Amino acid sequence: MTALSAADVAAALRGGVRIAPSDQSPWVGIPIAGQPFTREQVAAVTASGREPSTVARMQVELRQPTGEGDGYIPRIVQVACPRLARTKARTRALIITPSGEQRWVNADPSLP
């Protein structure tokens, strides 16, 4: 194996550091101060031709196990997600996750 020269490293980093995680969570994004959505969500909403300030929203509950003892109680975190569509029965919704990925999730049909 040949070591990289300083010029090789500089050339590789010229466009900025690139990180390619093997398993990125769709529930992680870069928050924007004072905004309900992450940077990736805003970009995805804008790319879909919608305005981030007027798009429908949905609170998604994430349960994260605490891992404490036998009777652990999951920690619940609520995440604001733009809602793009709903099924006719209103039981499923197409949202944009904090990472900017579109995903169908279960929805409460009684919510507007």
N, C-alpha and C positions, 0 to 999 in steps of 0.2 A: 504494500500500500504506500502510495506517494503522499507526502505532506503537501498541503496547499501553501502557496506562497502568499505573502501579504497582498500582492496585486490581485491574485485570484479571489481572496476573501473580499477585498474592496470592490471588485467587479460584481461579485455575487450580492453584496449588500447595497449596491448603488440604488436599487429601486426600493429599498427599505427592507426591514427584517420580515421574513415570511415564516409564519408558524402554521404547520399543517397537523393539527391534532388528529389522532386516530379515531377518537370517539368524542365528538363535540355534542353537548347537550342542547336540544332546541329551546331549553328554558333558561338559557344564559344569554345576556346581551349587554351592550354598553349603554347605561342610563344617560339621559339628558336632564340636567338640573332644571327643575320646575316643570317638566313635561311628563305626561302619563306613559309615554311609549319610549322604547329604546331607540337608539340610532338605526339599528337594523330594521325595526318595525316601521319607522318613518320612511326609510328608503323603499321598503317593500310596498307600503301603501301608496306612495308617490308613483312607483313603477306600475302599479295597477290602475293608475289614472284617477285616483281618489285624493281628496284633501285630508291630511291627517287630523286637522282640527274638527272636521265634520263627520268623519267615519264613525259608524256604530261601534260601541265598545262592549266588552264582555269581561267580567272578572272570572279568572280561572283559579281554582284552588289546587295547590300542589301540596301533597302530603309527604313530608320527609321524616323517616323514622329516626328517633333520637338514639336508638341502640342502647338504652339504659334499662337493664334488668329484663325480667320475663314479661311484665305487663307494661311494655313501653307505650307511650302515647305519642302518636305522630305529631310533629310540628306542622301546622298548616300555614302556608304562605299564599297570599292572594296576589295574582299578577294581572295587570290590565293588558288586554289584548284587543287589537282591532278585529271586528267581526265583519267578514266579507259576504257571507251567505248563511242561510239556514235551510234545513229540509222543510218540506211541506208540513210535516207533523210538528216541526219546531223542536224536535228532540236532539238534533245534532246541529252543530254550527261550524262553519269554516272560519278559522281564526288565523292570525299571523302570530307565531310564537315570538318570544323576545329575541331569538336569533335570526328572525326574518323568514322563517320557514312556514309554509301554509300547512295546516293540519286540521282534520275534522276531530271535534271533541263532543262529548255529551253535553247537552244544554237543558236548562229548566224551561219547559214549554210555556210556563206562566209569565216569564220575563218578557218585556217589550223588545 
